[in-house]
């Protein structure tokens, strides 16, 4: 008798082989964990039925850290030891913290690796360690709910997170004991959650994601289950926290609070501002009550109209990246079929109103904007864990900024262009500059500008063991590989001997607040200037090459092959080239190079003849005939 193997709908045909996987949305304000059960993806609640986990960690001197609601309840009374909105600090250096941490009631101290540390009663902790505590709490919730150990997770990140921020997120997950199957861009996760991969909504979709501390917008082309990210833009320091601060500034003015108020009052202020924002998302008026430490209570009213007036500049700021993303994708707003709203801050009526007006379509808000990203991550985790091998979707994310290498003259040679689909691998050959060169220093950079000084430095490494050759003879193959998480590795290989050197790019955590946005804007504003500068640098490098080769040749046999007049003519042309090489007119340098080549043409012919005669000495011409 044949036996049928019964399984839950949507689960593996072999239930005993089903791997437990989860999707995690590590958010600025709240975090969630979701999983696929009985073919349905949904977020996992705690024992009290709450799906959200506040992204708040409290450290104490004599016990383990507490995470979530318990930590949030203590935030107003113990602000220095209670860390909130840590996502805004991920991947940032000590100097950069000033731009995002000026309103944060924490004491920052520099760490040995360039990563900032937060001073607490439980010791100095990094943002990575704080995030790990949040992830560890979500891991425990998932394993308790699912009844087993997680085989892997998909953790979501803003599409506009750069290499340092992605690496910091992955480090936090590893520290929490999680096996990260993939870092997934939050907009893509949202599209998956809405089932846009099923082919029913083929076309162009915009994912507008305004969370607690980050904003990004992605334009996706969907075709029969294939997600292709056409363009992405955003701001890693823009979100609901900034709305809260605008409301808090208004409350401070109305209540007559001093700018140097205590940490306790500032924490209470931010809590009151957030409560007012949430109230005004559903009501026309919010009553604000504030208990000031030692100064009594203050109460006031904030209307929807006043609130909208306060936050209009910030909402308008989100439309700038929307315009840039459309331009990068080569489409118009009218070409967009649907807009998906993601992130708790999209509950604000003014946000929905302005986005609907910009794209001329009503946004999709059917799924809880707080939970949609985690749900999409869970679906992807279920696939990557191998539970749905026959239903695999294809996700094609992109990198936000071009990746390249420094060449002679301080120029940036782009190897992987911005908005290239990942994972990606690109290779390019380079050569040596000087005769007998046996080593090469490689400098990996990120950015859109032509000069290395205007780009961001990612890593430096060296390739040694190059066989001595004349300049230009060596062939060095440099390969850039970007994995599905957006993380970069670089390999350099000398082609004749096979010597290699490689580096996994793990950037330092020293990043400016709006670096990517600024770099893109600067690249567009300075395009013409960059083009001229590149031409100049290229001609300067060529001039250096010509002079290097000429001086080397003259030192070898110049006296034997040239008379005084010829030598003087060549020296004069070389001196003229030396002079204009330091100028700023690439055309003059080009003409001077041509003049050197003309002046030394006779000398070059004699050197060639001499070399041929030397090579043929003692041999017959017939020996050199081709077989």
ABEGO torsion letter per residue (X at the ends): XBBBBBBBBGBBABAAABBBBBBBBBBAABBBBBBBBGGBBBBBBBAAGBABBBBBBBBBAABBBBBEAAAAAAAAABAAABBBGAAAABGBBAAAAAAAAAABBBBBBBBAAGBBBBBBAAEBBBAAAAAAAAAAAAAAAAAAAAGBBBABBBBBBBAABBAAAAAAAAAAAAAAGBBBABBBBAAAAAAAAAGAAAGAABEBBBBBBBBAABBBBBBBBBBGGBBBBABBBEBABBBAAAAAAAAAAAAAAAAGBBAABBAAAAAAAAAAAAAAAAAAAABABBBBBBBBBGAEBBBBBBBAAAAAAAAAAAAAAAAAAAAAAAAAAGBBAAABABBBBBEAAAABAAAAAAAAAAAGBBBBAABBAAAAAAAAAAAAAAAAAGABAAABBBBBBBBABBBBBBBBGGBBBBABBBGBBOBBBBBBBBBBABBGBABBBBBBBBEABABAAABBBABBBBBBGBBBBBBGABBBBBBBBBBAAGBBBBBBBBAAAGBBBBBBBBBBABBBAAAAAAAAAAAAAAAAAAAAAAAAAAAAAAAAAAAAAAAAAAAAAAAAABBAAAAAAAAAAAAAAAAAAABABAAAAAAAAAAAAAAAAAAAAAAAAAAAAAAABGBBAAAABBX
